[in-house]
Amino acid sequence: MGVCVIGAGLSGLAVAHALRDRGVEFVCLEKAPDVGGVWRQPEAGERGPGYLSLHLNTAKQLTGYTDFPMPESYPLYPRHSEVAAYLRSFARWAGVLDHVETRTEVVSVRADAEGLWTVVSRDADGAVASRWFEHVIVASGHHTEPALPDPLPPGSDSFGGTILHSLDYRDGSDFAGQRVVVVGLGASAVDIAADLSRHAGQTVLSVRRGLHIVPKQLFGMSVDEIAEAPWWNEMSFAEQRRFVEQALLVARGRLADYGLPEPDHPVFSSAVTISDEILSRIRHGAVTPKPAIASFEGSRVVFTDGTSVEADAVIYCTGFRMAFPFLPAGCPVGPDGSVELYKRIVPPDRRGLYFVGLVRPVGAITRLVEAQAQWVTGIVQREEELPPAEVMREEISTYLDGIARRYGRTGGASIQVDVGPYLGELREALRV
């Protein structure tokens, strides 16, 4: 067969649609029982990055696919079950459901001497199958392996409560009446802390490093609408940064006034946290900010400022490691933890292998994923030509150098993209 797509979430379905629309033969392998990725997990009760309070942080009109908008009846920021239903409706509309093999986990992807890719998969009954493809498109996302501090603070082994990762969090009602410490200030941390604060007896938010907290809307516009607006993309980077920093001061003031650490970096020099709720919950006394955890002492959690609280549970919302155990070692993550992909899609030394959706924009990802899918489909159909490997490596090096200057050399930062410029780059590659 021509193409194997791995994953049937938002990115994988965009790829499937592009391939089917152009008459390319393919199969899509999905380990879950249905399409929809992270958005269908909470309702299904499955372990995963999703939780019952999960909603979109991006506006529905930009998160929906171009040819299949989200229903008008949906709110601006739909909840997870609505997004899951929409994704399944899209798969049905696009005619790709017959191409998706659910409950099929990819075990191994390897290239042979003839340049074909051997994909080994395992179905729900444990039966293992090997198939050969000319092209493999990985669209399985980057929320894979939970990342916990290594080592955990002293005393964690004898802590009297429960320590878990956000991957195992489903609903605040599971912690009704309990005293809970949430660790982190990313999207999951603030969502979970806000959700817990309506059920738990006490909710504490432990923050090691300040991050810029951005409301979902500024001046009545969703931040992802701003990210795609022509007037925004006509600004220089310095002007964009100054605009947002001034807007945040007007919209929410200083984070120190809420008891949170001020960021030690300018906006857009690290991932931002999108939230309308967390600052309000802090101001209402429902969430109590604290600094980093220094140690555990029996049932107490001790913070670096010397204060402590009794706790029944500690939830680490400390992100994920990008891992692709079915791929050869070092692909696509290099020795320093950076993702090394030409145009954020192609590993230069592994022809026929592509990644779609392995980017992190400030704003909706869907337009980017659709453009990536169209570009990869053109390569598959030999309408687009890839440059030599050394040219691709040079482009990757230039990109990562720019990322390092702006964000520092961290693996997670290597998938950051600016929506407007990156979308323009892909559209230029597509000659649109």
Secondary structure, DSSP 4 states (H G I P E B T S, - for coil): --EEEE--SHHHHHHHHHHHHTT--EEEE-SSSSS-GGGTHHHHT-SSS--TT-B-SS-HHHHSBTTBPPPTTS-SS-BHHHHHHHHHHHHHHHT-GGGEE-S-EEEEEEE-TTS-EEEEEE-TT--EEEEEESEEEE---S--EE---SSPPTTGGG-SSEEEEGGG---GGGGTT-EEEEE--SHHHHHHHHHHTTTSSEEEEE-SS---EE-SEETTEEHHHHHH-HHHHTS-HHHHHHHHHHHHHHHH--GGGGTPPPPSS-TTSS--EE-SSHHHHHHTTSSEEE--EEEEETTEEEETTS-EEE-SEEEE---EE---TTSPTTSSB-TTS-B--BTTTB-TTSTTEEESS--EESS-SHHHHHHHHHHHHHHHTTSS-PPPHHHHHHHHHHHHHHHHHHH-S-TGGGGEE-HHHHHHHHHHHTT-
